[in-house]
């Protein structure tokens, strides 16, 4: 995820785009695991990655953001 965000510094990447990328080969990660993986990677790189919900910057992940991630992954985006 981080390498993909670094290559696309010029734009925000939707979480839905990341989910689609991860669900295809060579990764083949199942849909239920992907949001958890995304949150884990974000937490490990929170100093480098900005998260946006409905085009608004979110300084910290809370229950609203997690709910949007699980139910409407296209509403969230990230930028390196």
N, C-alpha and C positions, 0 to 999 in steps of 0.2 A: 504494500500500500504506500509506504513512504517513498519508495523509488518511483512509483507511478505519479505520486503527487509532485515530486521534485521535477520530473520530466514535463509536467503540465503546470508550472508555476504561474503561467500567464492567465490561468482560468480556474474557476472553482469546479471541482469534480463532485457530482452528486453521489450520494451513497448508493443509490440505485445502480449507477454505472459501475461502481466498485463491486457491488453484489453480483451483477451480471458477469463481470470479468472473473470473479472468484468461483462462480458456479460452473464455469466451462473448463475443459482441459487446458493446461496440465493440473490445475488446482482441484476442480471437482468438489468443492466444499458444499455441503448441504445447506439449504436455506435457513434452517433453524439455528445453525451454529454461526452463520455469517455476522449477524448483529453483535453477538458476544465477542467475536474476534475483532470486529471493527472498534468496539469500545475499548478492548484491551490494547490494541495498537494505538488508539488515540491517547489513552492514559499514559502509555510509555513515551509518547512524543508530544505531549500537550504543550510544551514550550515552542514547538516548531509548527504546529498545525492549528489553523483557525477553523472553527465550526460555525456554520450558518444554518439557521432554521428559518424557512420562508424568507430568504434573502436578508435576514438580520443576524448580525454577529452575536454569538452566545459565548460569554466569557467562561462559563462553567457548565458542565453537564448536570442536569437535574432530572427529576422524574418526568417532567413534561417532554424534555428532549429525548429521553429514552423511549417514552410512549410514541412519539412521532417517528423515531427510528424503526421501531418494530411494526408500526401500522402504515406509515407513509414515508418510506425510505427516499422517495424522490423529493421530499420537502427539505431534506438535509443535504448539505454540501460541505466540502472541506477544501482548504487551500493551504499549500505549504508556505 
